[in-house]
Amino acid sequence: MSFTYAEEGFEYDILLYIAGCVNRCTSLDAYRAAKGSVFIWDETQISEACAQIEDILNN
């Protein structure tokens, strides 16, 4: 598994959104994920995010 910063206009397998709060103020419309997206806003969600990414990759 590798990570890179997403660029607008490209499609990625999975997108991991890391935000500073639960409000999702930023528009994410410019980003596309073929298999799915994971959204977290707190460091306590890292383990859950990893599990979600593994689930997406294995399905």
Secondary structure, 3 states (H helix, E strand, C coil): CCCCCCCCCCEEEEEEEECCCCCCCCCCCCCEEEEEEEEECCHHHHHHHHHHHHHHHHC
